[in-house]
């Protein structure tokens, strides 16, 4: 199962649709905290997380998963320059 963690609903939906179209089982989460508390945490084999989120970032989540010895692959998506400039305003 793949878990997508992103505070941007459009990114979550697009990534979810892409991965489901390839036959993957996918669950989406608004935050790292929501993912960590979910019933799907232990079933996850791959995490795709946003680097910049309001509370725990994707990088912080990856560090936590590594420290816990969680056996899943983790990828962090970087925000586009457009998203960066919009957030900085």
C-alpha positions in Angstrom: 0.0 0.0 0.0 1.2 3.5 -0.8 0.5 6.4 1.5 0.4 10.0 0.1 0.9 12.8 2.6 0.4 16.3 1.4 -1.4 19.4 2.7 -2.4 20.4 -0.8 -5.7 18.6 -1.8 -5.1 18.9 -5.5 -1.7 17.2 -5.2 -3.1 14.4 -3.1 -5.9 13.8 -5.6 -3.7 13.9 -8.7 -1.1 11.6 -7.1 -3.8 9.3 -5.8 -5.5 9.1 -9.3 -2.1 8.4 -11.0 -1.1 5.6 -8.7 -4.6 4.0 -8.7 -4.6 4.0 -12.5 -1.4 1.9 -12.3 -3.1 -0.6 -10.0 -1.7 0.4 -6.6 -3.7 0.5 -3.4 -3.5 4.1 -2.1 -4.5 6.0 1.0 -4.1 9.8 1.4 -3.4 12.0 4.4 -3.5 15.7 5.0 -0.6 15.6 7.5 2.2 13.4 8.8 0.5 13.3 12.1 -2.7 12.0 10.6 -0.7 9.3 8.8 1.2 8.3 12.0 -2.1 7.9 13.9 -4.0 6.0 11.1 -5.0 2.4 10.9 -3.0 2.1 7.7 0.4 3.1 9.2 1.6 -0.5 9.6 0.3 -1.6 6.1 2.2 1.1 4.2 5.1 -0.1 2.1 5.8 3.3 0.4 5.3 6.9 1.6 5.2 9.9 -0.7 5.2 13.0 1.4 5.4 16.8 0.8 8.6 18.4 2.0 6.8 21.5 3.2 3.8 21.0 5.5 2.6 23.2 8.3 3.6 20.9 11.3 5.8 17.9 10.6 7.5 18.1 7.2 8.1 15.1 4.8 11.8 15.2 5.7 11.0 15.1 9.5 8.6 12.2 8.9 11.3 10.3 6.9 13.8 10.8 9.8 11.2 9.6 12.3 10.4 6.5 10.2 14.1 5.7 9.9 14.7 6.2 13.6 11.8 3.8 14.4 13.2 1.2 11.9 9.9 1.3 9.9 10.3 -1.0 6.9 8.9 1.2 4.1 10.3 3.3 1.3 9.9 7.0 1.6 10.0 9.7 -1.1 9.5 13.4 -0.5 8.0 15.6 -3.2 9.5 19.1 -3.6 7.2 22.0 -4.1 7.3 23.7 -7.5 8.7 27.3 -7.7 5.1 28.5 -8.3 4.0 26.9 -5.0 7.0 28.3 -3.2 6.3 31.8 -4.4 2.6 31.5 -3.5 3.4 30.4 0.1 6.0 33.1 0.6 3.4 35.9 -0.1 
